[in-house]
């Protein structure tokens, strides 16, 4: 999933995605402009396009995915 898909979301969805990603990155001490932050944004866009439109549901789905990703791909 690429950020090129961001334009296919409406303004409210884009705002929700960016707010959720900023909060997730802040809570997890990850820079939003780093590799993990970009991966988080891409996943949040994918989830929003798949129908996760509310901030709480998007945040929960994103957290689940990122925990699983961290388990599968541990980083130093």
C-alpha positions in Angstrom: 0.0 0.0 0.0 1.4 3.4 -1.0 0.6 6.9 0.2 -0.4 7.5 -3.4 -3.7 5.9 -2.3 -4.3 8.8 0.1 -6.1 10.9 -2.5 -8.7 8.3 -2.8 -9.8 9.0 0.8 -12.0 11.9 1.6 -10.8 14.8 3.8 -12.3 13.4 7.0 -10.7 10.0 6.5 -7.4 11.6 5.8 -7.6 13.6 9.0 -8.6 10.5 10.9 -5.7 8.5 9.5 -3.1 11.2 10.1 -4.4 11.8 13.7 -4.3 8.1 14.5 -0.8 7.6 13.0 0.6 10.7 14.8 -0.8 9.4 18.1 0.4 5.8 17.5 3.9 7.1 16.7 4.0 9.4 19.7 2.8 6.6 22.1 5.4 4.2 20.7 8.3 6.7 20.5 8.6 6.3 16.8 9.4 9.2 14.4 6.6 9.6 12.0 9.1 10.3 9.2 11.2 7.2 9.9 10.8 3.8 8.2 8.4 2.5 10.9 6.4 5.7 10.8 6.0 5.4 7.0 5.0 1.7 7.4 2.4 2.7 10.0 1.0 5.4 7.7 0.8 3.0 4.8 -1.0 0.4 6.9 -3.4 3.0 8.3 -4.3 4.1 4.8 -4.9 0.5 3.8 -7.1 -0.1 6.8 -9.1 3.1 6.1 -9.6 2.1 2.5 -10.8 -1.3 3.7 -13.5 0.3 5.7 -12.0 1.2 9.1 -13.4 4.8 9.3 -13.8 5.6 13.0 -10.7 6.7 14.9 -11.0 4.2 17.8 -11.5 1.2 15.4 -8.7 2.4 13.1 -6.4 2.8 16.1 -7.2 -0.6 17.4 -6.7 -2.3 14.0 -3.5 -0.4 13.5 -2.1 -1.3 16.9 -2.9 -5.0 16.3 -1.2 -5.0 12.9 1.8 -3.1 14.2 2.3 -5.5 17.1 2.1 -8.5 14.7 4.5 -6.8 12.4 6.9 -6.2 15.2 6.7 -9.9 16.2 7.3 -11.0 12.6 10.0 -8.5 11.9 11.8 -7.6 15.1 14.1 -4.6 14.8 17.2 -3.8 16.9 
